[in-house]
Each structure stands twice: as structure tokens, then as C-alpha cells.
Amino acid sequence: MTLDQLRETVVDCNREGRGIEIQGGSTLRGFGSPACAEVKLTTTGLHRMLAHNHEDLTCSTQCGIRVEAFAELLAQRGQFVPIDVPLRRKATIGGALASGWLGPRRHFYGRARDFVIGSQVLLADGTVANAGGMVVKNVSGYDMSKLYVGSFGTLGIITQANFKTLPLPQRRRALIAKLPEGTRARAAAQVASCATAPAAALCIEGFRKSIDGEDGVDGRMFLLLEGSSAIVERATRDLRSALGRAGVPETTIVDTGVSEAFERVLDACIATLGERSITYRDLGLPGDAIDRAAALRDAANRRELFTDVLADVMNGDVFLRVSDRDSRAFAQKIEACDDEVRGLRPHSVIAAGDAPVRSSLSAWGVDPPAIGKMRELKNRFDPHGTFNRGRFAGGI
């Protein structure tokens, strides 16, 4: 579907009061609430790279392009944009931006929204709104392009985005370590305080068929290193020493298939077990990520549910997948577990889940403090509620 065709359908639906669900790769359909809509619009027809000014470190692309295809085109000129979303072979750039998905390398490079320097958005009344441009510093006042990132398509359809780019790192390496009993918190603290920061650092418990490595008593740690050869070698020495001080006796170095191993980590964040699992995402400070992960895991275990846990040491994100052996047993236990999770972390959100009982759970937890302003923006941009009705927090 072309931009003109999208615009025609949007104008008709807005005039007739029909709701529209915006679809890219549908990889994050389990994140947040489902949309209430009569019409589904797919953006994958908008899949062209429009410009790559590699000498200026900028590019422009239509937003239906797959994240992996976008990365491959930039890599031909030795550049990249750090957009870390699950299922990158299917996910679209527009969906990655609209969801505001936060990747584990953001402490190292910045968030995806930090790289957006311009945008084109189709609004509910058919207006094609442009913001920013193709230079890195071009905004005086509020940057409208940033407003659409993380809005879950409730304000408009992101059809085009301009990015600043970075040179590709010369080398990538992964370090994987089993964590003996009583070492998880010490290992996380040592890694977080290391002078040579890893590009990503995650404490993992479970996800045995999804993420590389084997658990010790306290799970395992996955570290991603990126940069020049000298930086990667120095980081390897520093981080292995840091883990050794924490009581971790052995660290495995992985130099082959690192990109694929990291993708498996990203994919695991939303991987479901049919209709017998739900995954929560909880955001917080890096310093208490290990404690929050343990508290959430214990809450699910008290309800006799199985757990897989991922804690981001550098950013503070915690992913908790709760499951049971079959969907019937899971359905009987999950609501009580959800009450415990919300009691501990009221703002945690559901990141993935195909269980039918999911519809009875609050996908977003308690409303954020800014919910009033968010509703005002929705009313200003989409007064008839045409786009992604009910998809976002507070039923927006």
C-alpha cells in the first residue's frame, strides 16, 4: 500500500468513525493492550531506503522497511543505527519507533529516539506532517519527531524517519559465564562499575532453549563487547577480572556468531510458550535490578509457576516470563500471580503473551502520572480516536 492509498483509507475511516489498527511486522502484538479496530492497515509496502548520506552520517527511510534490511543497507557503507528490537527479520522501523522499545545497548549508544532527526507522519485527518530534516542539529524548540516515538501509533502513522548514523564497530565479542551460588549480585555490581563498560550486560536465569550458555546455581551472565580490537581486548581483560573478583571462576569467550547470539537474547524478551505463558517488563534503576528480578521471580514461584528471568545490569530492565506445564493450569494461577506482581511493581507492563486469560489482565498496570497530558495529546491529534483505539496506557 502506497502513502496515497494509506492516506485515502485513513481519511475515509476518520470521517466514518471506523477505527484503524496499524500493523508493521506484528512482532510486538503482545506488548501492551490490543487495539479495537474495524480496519487493519499494514505499512510494509513502504519499504524503501530513501537516502543515505554516508559522509554526513545521516539517512532517510520509509518506515515499513524491516529492521534487518535497514541494517544491511547501512552496513554496506560501514554504518548502523542501534535499534535493538526482537525479531528484527520481521520487525519494521516504524513499529520499533512507535513501540518505543528500549534495547540493552542504550546506555552505550543512546535510545533509538535519540537518533531520529526527522520524520513524516500521516495524521487522522489526512495531513502529512513533516518535522526535522536531514541534519543532526536542526530543531529549535520541541522536536515533534520525538513525540511519535513510543506513542504506539495512537497519534499517527510514522511513514518516514530520518536518522543520524554511527560507524559500525570493528569487532564484536560475547562473554558468557555461569554464576555460582551467591555471586549474581556481586557479579552485576562488579560489571556495572567496570571502567570499560560492555555494550550490553544481562543476568539470565532460565531461557535454556532460547539464550546461549548454561545456568549455574545463580544463573548466567551474558556480556556483549563492541568497538575497536584494542577496546574489545581491554574490556575482555577488565570484565573477566571483575567477574573473578565476584567469585565467578570461568568465563567463556565467543567470537563466532556473536550477532546471532545477541539476537537470541533480544528475541527471548518476547518469546512465548504457546498459551501457557505471560512475560512482564519492569523498568527501574540498574542498581536494584537484581533485587527486583528476585522479588518478582519469588512472587511467581509462590503461585507455583515456572519462571525465566532476564535482568539488564546496565539499564535496569527486568523481564519475567511466568509459565506452567499446560494452559489450563496456567489460567488457574496467573490472575493471583498478576496481583502479586502488580503489588510489587504497579507500573510493570505485559510485554508478551498468547494466553486467552491475558485479556482479563491489566496490560499497562497503573496509569502513569502523565496520563492526563497523554489524553490531551490524543484528543488534539486524533479527536475521533481513529488510530489504535485502546492500544496504549489508560485505554488511549
VODOBA-218645 format. One line per 2 residues: number of its first residue (from 1); for each residue x, y, z of C-alpha. Coordinates in nm, 3 decimals, always signed. Layout:
BEGIN
NUM	X Y Z; ...;
This chain:
BEGIN
1	+0.000 +0.000 +0.000; +0.141 +0.339 -0.103;
3	+0.131 +0.656 +0.105; -0.153 +0.791 -0.110;
5	-0.352 +0.473 -0.059; -0.288 +0.484 +0.315;
7	-0.398 +0.845 +0.325; -0.720 +0.774 +0.134;
9	-0.815 +0.490 +0.369; -0.731 +0.694 +0.679;
11	-0.942 +0.988 +0.566; -1.240 +0.761 +0.491;
13	-1.217 +0.580 +0.825; -1.177 +0.903 +1.020;
15	-1.483 +1.052 +0.851; -1.694 +0.737 +0.904;
17	-1.584 +0.675 +1.262; -1.415 +0.342 +1.192;
19	-1.113 +0.251 +1.400; -0.780 +0.161 +1.240;
21	-0.524 -0.084 +1.371; -0.177 -0.003 +1.237;
23	+0.037 -0.307 +1.161; +0.403 -0.337 +1.070;
25	+0.564 -0.674 +1.131; +0.324 -0.752 +1.421;
27	+0.623 -0.871 +1.625; +0.519 -0.674 +1.934;
29	+0.147 -0.750 +1.916; +0.167 -0.895 +2.268;
31	+0.317 -0.574 +2.410; +0.052 -0.359 +2.579;
33	-0.320 -0.381 +2.501; -0.480 -0.500 +2.176;
35	-0.635 -0.231 +1.958; -1.010 -0.210 +1.899;
37	-1.050 -0.156 +1.525; -1.263 -0.238 +1.223;
39	-0.981 -0.183 +0.971; -0.622 -0.307 +0.968;
41	-0.360 -0.108 +0.778; -0.022 -0.261 +0.700;
43	+0.279 -0.035 +0.644; +0.515 -0.294 +0.493;
45	+0.455 -0.156 +0.142; +0.659 +0.149 +0.247;
47	+0.993 -0.031 +0.243; +1.241 +0.185 +0.052;
49	+1.559 +0.343 +0.180; +1.523 +0.700 +0.053;
51	+1.871 +0.839 +0.113; +2.198 +0.752 +0.282;
53	+2.436 +1.044 +0.309; +2.717 +0.835 +0.450;
55	+2.967 +1.120 +0.455; +2.729 +1.322 +0.674;
57	+2.633 +1.017 +0.884; +2.261 +1.056 +0.808;
59	+1.995 +0.852 +0.631; +1.625 +0.857 +0.548;
61	+1.397 +0.557 +0.513; +1.034 +0.464 +0.474;
63	+0.913 +0.303 +0.794; +0.772 -0.021 +0.659;
65	+1.124 -0.147 +0.593; +1.234 -0.445 +0.804;
67	+1.488 -0.364 +1.073; +1.734 -0.623 +0.943;
69	+1.704 -0.499 +0.583; +1.762 -0.142 +0.703;
71	+2.072 -0.253 +0.894; +2.208 -0.441 +0.593;
73	+2.175 -0.135 +0.369; +2.358 +0.085 +0.620;
75	+2.627 -0.179 +0.669; +2.717 -0.158 +0.301;
77	+2.868 +0.180 +0.391; +3.004 +0.064 +0.724;
79	+2.738 +0.234 +0.938; +2.446 +0.142 +1.166;
81	+2.170 +0.277 +1.390; +2.141 +0.095 +1.727;
83	+1.781 -0.025 +1.709; +1.763 -0.334 +1.932;
85	+1.421 -0.492 +1.890; +1.316 -0.857 +1.896;
87	+1.258 -1.048 +1.572; +1.447 -0.797 +1.360;
89	+1.390 -1.001 +1.043; +1.017 -0.929 +1.070;
91	+1.003 -0.609 +1.276; +0.970 -0.278 +1.092;
93	+1.144 +0.051 +1.163; +0.806 +0.219 +1.214;
95	+0.697 -0.042 +1.465; +1.026 -0.019 +1.652;
97	+0.983 +0.358 +1.685; +0.610 +0.353 +1.761;
99	+0.656 +0.097 +2.039; +0.941 +0.292 +2.196;
101	+1.113 -0.044 +2.259; +1.415 +0.003 +2.484;
103	+1.717 -0.206 +2.393; +2.002 -0.324 +2.618;
105	+2.267 -0.117 +2.435; +2.105 +0.218 +2.508;
107	+2.342 +0.302 +2.793; +2.625 +0.259 +2.542;
109	+2.487 +0.435 +2.233; +2.160 +0.601 +2.335;
111	+1.797 +0.517 +2.266; +1.657 +0.474 +1.917;
113	+1.464 +0.801 +1.959; +1.793 +0.982 +2.020;
115	+1.895 +0.902 +1.662; +1.577 +1.033 +1.498;
117	+1.642 +1.372 +1.335; +1.332 +1.399 +1.118;
119	+1.001 +1.231 +1.045; +0.696 +1.217 +0.825;
121	+0.368 +1.119 +0.991; +0.021 +1.061 +0.847;
123	-0.239 +1.215 +1.079; -0.602 +1.109 +1.118;
125	-0.741 +1.396 +0.911; -0.514 +1.303 +0.619;
127	-0.248 +1.564 +0.688; +0.106 +1.450 +0.609;
129	+0.312 +1.623 +0.879; +0.686 +1.668 +0.846;
131	+0.929 +1.751 +1.126; +1.305 +1.791 +1.147;
133	+1.523 +1.724 +0.847; +1.846 +1.558 +0.736;
135	+2.100 +1.739 +0.952; +2.196 +1.631 +1.300;
137	+2.117 +1.964 +1.470; +1.811 +2.118 +1.309;
139	+1.548 +2.173 +1.579; +1.478 +2.490 +1.773;
141	+1.217 +2.425 +2.039; +1.028 +2.099 +2.083;
143	+1.129 +1.819 +1.845; +0.798 +1.684 +1.715;
145	+0.963 +1.371 +1.576; +1.032 +1.255 +1.931;
147	+0.664 +1.286 +2.023; +0.561 +0.998 +1.798;
149	+0.828 +0.759 +1.928; +0.666 +0.541 +2.193;
151	+0.312 +0.661 +2.119; +0.204 +0.314 +1.997;
153	+0.056 +0.459 +1.679; -0.214 +0.643 +1.871;
155	-0.120 +0.986 +1.731; -0.047 +0.899 +1.369;
157	+0.124 +0.657 +1.130; +0.500 +0.708 +1.112;
159	+0.567 +0.672 +0.739; +0.924 +0.803 +0.714;
161	+1.213 +0.862 +0.953; +1.550 +1.032 +0.922;
163	+1.835 +0.912 +1.141; +2.185 +1.005 +1.232;
165	+2.412 +0.701 +1.195; +2.724 +0.564 +1.360;
167	+3.028 +0.382 +1.220; +2.999 +0.006 +1.260;
169	+3.211 -0.130 +1.546; +3.524 -0.301 +1.425;
171	+3.474 -0.606 +1.644; +3.206 -0.782 +1.847;
173	+3.259 -1.038 +2.120; +3.039 -1.209 +2.377;
175	+3.139 -1.329 +2.722; +2.922 -1.592 +2.889;
177	+2.970 -1.705 +3.248; +2.795 -1.948 +3.480;
179	+2.720 -1.784 +3.813; +2.794 -1.996 +4.123;
181	+2.569 -1.971 +4.426; +2.567 -1.629 +4.588;
183	+2.754 -1.449 +4.307; +2.476 -1.288 +4.100;
185	+2.454 -0.957 +4.285; +2.832 -0.927 +4.322;
187	+2.890 -1.005 +3.955; +2.633 -0.747 +3.846;
189	+2.786 -0.481 +4.070; +3.139 -0.556 +3.950;
191	+3.039 -0.540 +3.584; +2.838 -0.220 +3.629;
193	+3.135 -0.046 +3.794; +3.395 -0.169 +3.546;
195	+3.592 +0.113 +3.382; +3.547 -0.045 +3.036;
197	+3.171 -0.077 +3.000; +3.020 -0.363 +2.796;
199	+2.775 -0.275 +2.519; +2.522 -0.498 +2.696;
201	+2.525 -0.689 +3.024; +2.246 -0.923 +3.128;
203	+2.192 -1.162 +3.416; +1.983 -1.456 +3.296;
205	+1.804 -1.736 +3.475; +1.631 -1.990 +3.256;
207	+1.557 -1.933 +2.885; +1.759 -2.252 +2.833;
209	+1.636 -2.317 +2.480; +1.650 -1.952 +2.376;
211	+1.970 -1.789 +2.502; +2.324 -1.928 +2.478;
213	+2.503 -2.064 +2.782; +2.416 -2.280 +3.081;
215	+2.296 -2.171 +3.423; +2.496 -2.204 +3.739;
217	+2.313 -2.200 +4.072; +2.266 -1.822 +4.030;
219	+2.200 -1.837 +3.655; +2.443 -1.697 +3.400;
221	+2.571 -1.367 +3.265; +2.581 -1.258 +2.901;
223	+2.810 -0.969 +2.810; +2.838 -0.804 +2.468;
225	+3.154 -0.613 +2.378; +3.178 -0.379 +2.079;
227	+3.443 -0.140 +1.948; +3.795 -0.146 +1.813;
229	+4.012 -0.451 +1.861; +4.207 -0.273 +2.132;
231	+3.891 -0.177 +2.323; +3.742 -0.526 +2.296;
233	+4.062 -0.689 +2.421; +4.093 -0.445 +2.711;
235	+3.726 -0.490 +2.802; +3.771 -0.867 +2.795;
237	+4.057 -0.850 +3.045; +3.879 -0.600 +3.269;
239	+3.546 -0.781 +3.274; +3.695 -1.125 +3.331;
241	+3.890 -0.981 +3.624; +3.573 -0.816 +3.756;
243	+3.383 -1.144 +3.738; +3.672 -1.321 +3.906;
245	+3.656 -1.076 +4.197; +3.286 -1.156 +4.227;
247	+3.364 -1.527 +4.267; +3.296 -1.639 +3.908;
249	+3.575 -1.885 +3.824; +3.535 -1.919 +3.447;
251	+3.422 -1.701 +3.154; +3.370 -1.832 +2.801;
253	+3.479 -1.607 +2.513; +3.263 -1.619 +2.199;
255	+3.390 -1.460 +1.876; +3.183 -1.652 +1.620;
257	+2.812 -1.595 +1.575; +2.804 -1.306 +1.822;
259	+2.537 -1.111 +1.634; +2.310 -1.415 +1.624;
261	+2.368 -1.485 +1.993; +2.271 -1.126 +2.080;
263	+1.960 -1.151 +1.861; +1.855 -1.459 +2.057;
265	+1.875 -1.254 +2.376; +1.652 -0.986 +2.224;
267	+1.405 -1.242 +2.089; +1.378 -1.416 +2.426;
269	+1.231 -1.099 +2.580; +0.903 -1.164 +2.398;
271	+0.924 -1.539 +2.334; +0.603 -1.715 +2.442;
273	+0.529 -2.076 +2.533; +0.205 -2.110 +2.343;
275	-0.097 -2.026 +2.559; +0.077 -2.109 +2.886;
277	+0.299 -1.805 +2.949; +0.294 -1.430 +3.011;
279	+0.601 -1.203 +3.007; +0.624 -0.888 +3.220;
281	+0.866 -0.600 +3.167; +0.960 -0.383 +3.461;
283	+1.169 -0.067 +3.427; +1.377 +0.073 +3.710;
285	+1.723 +0.171 +3.824; +2.021 -0.051 +3.736;
287	+2.130 -0.067 +4.099; +1.825 -0.261 +4.214;
289	+1.755 -0.469 +3.902; +1.883 -0.791 +4.060;
291	+1.671 -0.744 +4.373; +1.360 -0.658 +4.169;
293	+1.413 -0.961 +3.947; +1.443 -1.188 +4.251;
295	+1.132 -1.041 +4.415; +0.922 -1.085 +4.101;
297	+1.052 -1.438 +4.045; +0.974 -1.535 +4.404;
299	+0.621 -1.392 +4.373; +0.554 -1.615 +4.071;
301	+0.713 -1.918 +4.237; +0.484 -1.872 +4.537;
303	+0.196 -1.925 +4.295; +0.365 -2.246 +4.175;
305	+0.451 -2.103 +3.833; +0.776 -2.158 +3.646;
307	+0.991 -1.855 +3.572; +1.254 -1.733 +3.328;
309	+1.424 -1.407 +3.425; +1.641 -1.154 +3.245;
311	+1.787 -0.853 +3.429; +1.966 -0.573 +3.244;
313	+2.260 -0.478 +3.464; +2.339 -0.153 +3.281;
315	+1.987 -0.011 +3.228; +1.772 -0.169 +3.497;
317	+1.512 -0.351 +3.284; +1.372 -0.679 +3.418;
319	+1.185 -0.934 +3.208; +0.992 -1.207 +3.389;
321	+0.829 -1.489 +3.195; +0.586 -1.694 +3.404;
323	+0.452 -2.024 +3.276; +0.307 -2.363 +3.364;
325	+0.307 -2.709 +3.207; -0.029 -2.662 +3.036;
327	-0.261 -2.375 +2.953; -0.541 -2.486 +3.188;
329	-0.316 -2.491 +3.494; -0.165 -2.161 +3.387;
331	-0.507 -1.994 +3.355; -0.596 -2.105 +3.708;
333	-0.287 -1.945 +3.861; -0.197 -1.637 +3.657;
335	-0.454 -1.391 +3.797; -0.332 -1.441 +4.154;
337	+0.026 -1.413 +4.031; -0.059 -1.095 +3.842;
339	-0.198 -0.944 +4.162; +0.132 -1.017 +4.337;
341	+0.337 -0.874 +4.053; +0.128 -0.554 +4.050;
343	+0.155 -0.529 +4.425; +0.533 -0.531 +4.398;
345	+0.570 -0.328 +4.077; +0.248 -0.142 +3.988;
347	+0.393 +0.008 +3.667; +0.518 -0.319 +3.518;
349	+0.367 -0.396 +3.176; +0.286 -0.712 +2.983;
351	+0.542 -0.746 +2.705; +0.423 -1.074 +2.552;
353	+0.167 -1.349 +2.593; -0.077 -1.552 +2.385;
355	-0.282 -1.696 +2.671; -0.656 -1.620 +2.641;
357	-0.661 -1.511 +3.007; -0.436 -1.220 +2.908;
359	-0.743 -1.017 +2.809; -0.855 -1.010 +3.173;
361	-0.521 -0.871 +3.295; -0.416 -0.507 +3.301;
363	-0.153 -0.485 +3.030; -0.017 -0.148 +3.148;
365	-0.057 -0.165 +3.524; -0.145 +0.161 +3.697;
367	-0.175 +0.474 +3.484; +0.144 +0.682 +3.456;
369	+0.150 +1.025 +3.626; +0.134 +1.199 +3.288;
371	-0.184 +1.023 +3.177; -0.382 +1.348 +3.170;
373	-0.137 +1.513 +2.930; -0.130 +1.197 +2.721;
375	-0.507 +1.206 +2.681; -0.494 +1.573 +2.585;
377	-0.242 +1.494 +2.311; -0.458 +1.209 +2.184;
379	-0.760 +1.437 +2.166; -0.560 +1.705 +1.986;
381	-0.405 +1.475 +1.725; -0.683 +1.217 +1.685;
383	-1.010 +1.355 +1.827; -1.223 +1.074 +1.681;
385	-0.999 +0.801 +1.818; -0.930 +0.659 +1.474;
387	-0.581 +0.519 +1.539; -0.514 +0.213 +1.756;
389	-0.805 +0.262 +1.997; -0.724 +0.128 +2.342;
391	-0.374 +0.017 +2.244; -0.187 +0.244 +2.483;
393	-0.183 +0.306 +2.859; -0.504 +0.432 +3.018;
395	-0.711 +0.296 +2.731; -0.579 +0.562 +2.491;
